[in-house]
């Protein structure tokens, strides 16, 4: 099957696979709801909602995943996020995480995520590393951090501290 698709098309399908699967499920379920009646219609409408939720989650993951092709591999095992690169790597326990920041590309330095734990260990992960969606999954467990904020950080174009959220003096006073 690899010969049937250009590498760029295959990469795009893999990047957006959850969104495409959710959209297909939603479309088929709506077709089933339109052509049926009674209990079957309600089951089909429920499946359409499940497909819509899967498509929306897939859009978030697809945006976060990026085009790939970066250095290293991201792994998540037992609450420990690791990045293994060509010249070494590092890991951080998500339970001990103190700071999560996003840094855009600057000159020859690619865009990256910076995670620091309570002991000062630092993990720098290129934003286009293989398996970057595991960082998305790991950050979903952090209290007060939404997936939408992760995506917005990449579009901000400047360094952003995502967790813990910096509370401005104006917010504390009002």
N, C-alpha and C positions, 0 to 999 in steps of 0.2 A: 504494500500500500504506500510505502514511502516514495515510490516512483511516480505515483499518480498526482502528488501535490508538490508544488514548488516549496522549498524550505521556508520562504517567507510566509506563505499561506498556512503551512503546517504550524509554524510558530504562532501565528495570529489565532488559529483555532485552539491551540493549547492554552494560550493566554486567556482567552475568553470562554473556555469550555463550560464553566459553571453557569455563566449568563446565557449561553446558547442552549444548554440543556434545560434551564428553567423556562426560557422563552418557548421552547418546543413543547414542554409539558403544559404550560399555560395555554398555548394555542390549541393543542389537541384536546385538553379538558374543556375549553370553551366551545369547541366544535361538538364535543360529546354532550355538553349541557344544552346546546341549541337544538340538537337532534333527538333529545330524549325527554322524558317527563317523569314526574314522581320522585321517588327516592334516588333514582339514578342521576337525575338532574342535580340534586343537592350534593351527591358525592362528587360529581364532575366539577361543580362550582368550588367545592372544598379543594380539589386537586388543582384547580386553576389558581387559587390563592397560594397554595404551596409552591406552584411553579413561579408565581410572581415573586414570592419571598426568595426563592432560590435564584431567580434572575437578578434581583436587587443586590443580594449578597455577592453574586458572581461579578456584578459590575464593580463593586467596591474592591473585591480581591483582584480583579483584572487591572484596575487602575493602579493598585498598589504593587502588583507583580512587575510591571514594567516590561521592557523588551528583552531583558536578560542579556547574556553575553558578558557579564562582568566577572571579576576575579573571585574565586572561592566558592564555597558551598556553605549554606546555613543549615544547621541541624537543631532540632528541638527534642530533648529527651529528658523525661522526668522533671520538667520545669526548669531545665538548664538549657539556655540558648548558646549555641557555639557557632563560630565562624572558622572554617578551615581554609586557609589560603595557600598560595604557592610557596610562601616563605614562613609558614607558621600559622598561628591562629590563637584564639582565646575563647573564653566562655564566661558567662555570667548566669548566676542563679536568679530567676525571675522573682523568687520570694525575697531576695536580698537586694533587689533593684532600688537604687536611690535616685537616679536621674536618667531620663530618656530625652535625647535631643536629635534633631534633624539638621544636617549641614548641607547646603547646596554645593554644586561644583564650583571650585575656585581655581582658575588657571589649569594646571595639570592634575589637580586633586579632584577625583570624581565625587559625585554626591554620595553621602554616607549617613548612616545612623550611628549615634554614639550612645552607648549604654554604660553606666557606671554603677557599681554596686556599693554597698555601705562600707566595704573595706578599702575602696579606692581602685579596685580592679576595673579596667576599662576595656570595652569591646567596641571596635570600629568595624561596621559592616557596610560594604559598598551597596548602594541601593539597587544595583542591577546584578547582584550575586545570584547564583542558582539557589533556588529554594527560599527566596526572600519572603514568600508568603508565610513561612513559618514564624517570621518576626511578627507579622500581622496577627497570626494565631496566638502567639505568646502575649502580645500587648492587649489582646481582648480580655485577658484576665485582670488587668490593672484597673483598680477602682477609679471611676471618674474619667476614664479615657475612652472616647468613642472611636469607632473605625473611621467616621467622617473626619475627625481631627487629624488622623494619620494621613489621609489623602490630601487634606487641605494644607498640611505642612509641606508636602512636596510641591504644591503649586505656589507657595508663598514667595519663593525665590530668595529667602534670607534664612539665617539660622533661627530655629524655633525650639524652645524648650517645651516639651509636651507633658512630661510627668516628672515630679509632681508639678501641677500647674502653679505658676507664679501668681500670687495674689497681689494686685496693685494696692497701694495705699488708699486710693479712691474707692475701691471695692470694699475694703475693710471698714471705711468710715460711713458708708451708706448702705 
